[in-house]
Amino acid sequence: MAPKYAPNLRSRLAPLLLFLQTGFIVICALYSDLTILQDSSSQLLGYPLSEFQDVNVMVVAGFGFLGTFLVRYGFSGSGFNLLVAVIATQWSIILNGYESWIQSRRILIDLKSLVFTNPVQLILIAILEVSGFILNGWLLQTFFEVKPLYCAMQLHTFGAFFGLMLTWVMRRKGSETPFEKEKMDHKTGLFSMFGTLFLWMFWASLNSILVDEGERKLRIILSTYLALAVSAVAAAAVSVFTSPRGRINLDHIQKCSLSGGVAIGVSMSLVHRPWVAMTIGLAAGVISTLSLRYLKVTGLAVLSFQGNSVCCVPYLHSAHHPEPQYVHGSDHR
């Protein structure tokens, strides 16, 4: 819900949305085509559609509810999330089809192309981030010969550090002090936990969506689930150990129970034993919870980037897997 004295966006948001959407329609009308599956009866009802639905739930419901923990940002978080998601998805489809356009002068659109991936500022940021994300992935695959499966880890590191850099660029004077808008309560925290649960349930589909081989896909799904389960247990245990009152902090569970799925993403196709996946989940849960418990309190984001990390994205998506992951991916071509 917009504040009482929110600015009028009619002269900025509406023209921008209409301009972008008209441009997308024109590009698709002139240069795009739908990929027709040869065996539609078996493939359309198989894993491409089911995994597309899973990731769609993650993007719309998972991340939509995840941003509702702020008292004054609940309606905006869920509403803006859908708006940014649909704009970013359409732009991502066009950019991902650029390679096919070079070969056949047509942008091919299929289920896999749909998966990859103040309101005016959010829309422009989404366009910029999607462009940088796809360019970064192309550079990794072209010059470092990193397979697309390992480039999936780019989703977490690029998004985390892009957000930090953006926070630094757009920071305002006084951002070092807590904002009144950052207040949370039990109701908003509960809705945000719903978003975490959606993400937790469907994270295995996100990790395995780029794999076509059945046995390999099943191994990735099982490894991801084990890592997620153990990271949730580790987050709860560390939360109790580090609490002065010996209680579980729901904020730790919400933000760190997904760390196992994030951490195993870089090596998921190489994990052949359950204990390896469980160890990765344990380490990720411990590191993320400790980072959230102590680094956030000491103001790491404020000291390093003069910003305010409200959602604590760096502690979940980048604290436990540094950039050498790309070297790891290129070594297993």
Secondary structure, 3 states (H helix, E strand, C coil): CCCCCCCCCCCCHHHHHHHHHHHHHHHHHHHEEECCCCCHHHHCCCHHHHHHHHHHHHHHHHHHHHCCCCCCCHHHHHHHHHHHHHHHHHHHHHHHCHHHHHHHCCEEECHHHHHCCCHHHHHHHHHHHHHHHHHHHHHHHHHCCCCHHHHCCHHHHHHHHHHHHHHHHCCCCCCCCCCHHHCCCHHHHHHHHHHHHHHHHHHHHHHHCCCCCHHHHHHHHHHHHHHHHHHHHHHHHHHHHHCCCCCCCHHHHHHHCCHHHHHHHHCHHHCCCHHHHHHHHHHHHHHHHHHHHHHCCCCHHHHHHCCCCCCCHHHHHCCCCCCCHHHHHHCCC
